[in-house]
Amino acid sequence: MKILYWDRDGYAIWMKRLEKGSFAWPKHDATHVEFSTTELAALLGGIDLTATRRRLRYVQPVA
């Protein structure tokens, strides 16, 4: 897996290669994919994002 991200003063690349197995990459039709930090941590930790679902969280209304 290669990750390209903007680091305020230039682009940086991260690479990770697994010794065994593979990443459970979500299916997509786009030329790029964007993840939140939580989703990226789950993906790198071996969690299949397609087999999980996000629970609703309370959001305080803006007054």
N, C-alpha and C positions, 0 to 999 in steps of 0.2 A: 504494500500500500504506500502510496506517495501522497503527501498532503502539502499543498501550496497555500500559504497564507501571507497576508500583509502584516508587517510588524512595525508600523509607524514610520519607519525610515527605509523600507525596502521589503522585498519578498523573501520568504524563508521556505525551505523545503524540509519536511520530516519524512523519513522512510522507516517502515517496519516490515520485517519479513518473518513469517512464522516458520519454525522448524518442522511442525506437523500441523495438519489440518488446513483450514482456510477461513477467511473472514466470511461471515454471513452478510453479504452485500445486498442491500435492498434493491429491488428492481426499479428501473427508471428509464425514461425515454429522452432525458435531457442530455446536453453535452457536459454538464457539470452538476454536482450534487452539493447541497449545503446542509450541514449538521449543526445542531446546538452543541455546546460543550458537554452537556449531559448525554446526548445521543452518541457523540464521538467516544466518550469514555466507555459507554456500554458496548459499542462496536469493538473497540480495542480490547475490552475485557472478555470478549467472546460471547456476548449476548446477542441473540438473533432479534433484531428490531421488528421484523415482520411477525414474530410470534408473541410479541408483547403489546400491551396497550397502555396508553397514558391515562391515569385517573384524573378526574376533574379536581381542581384545587380551588380553594376560596380566594377570590380576588376582591379586595376592599374597593368599593366604588369611590371614584374621585369626587370630592365635594366641591 
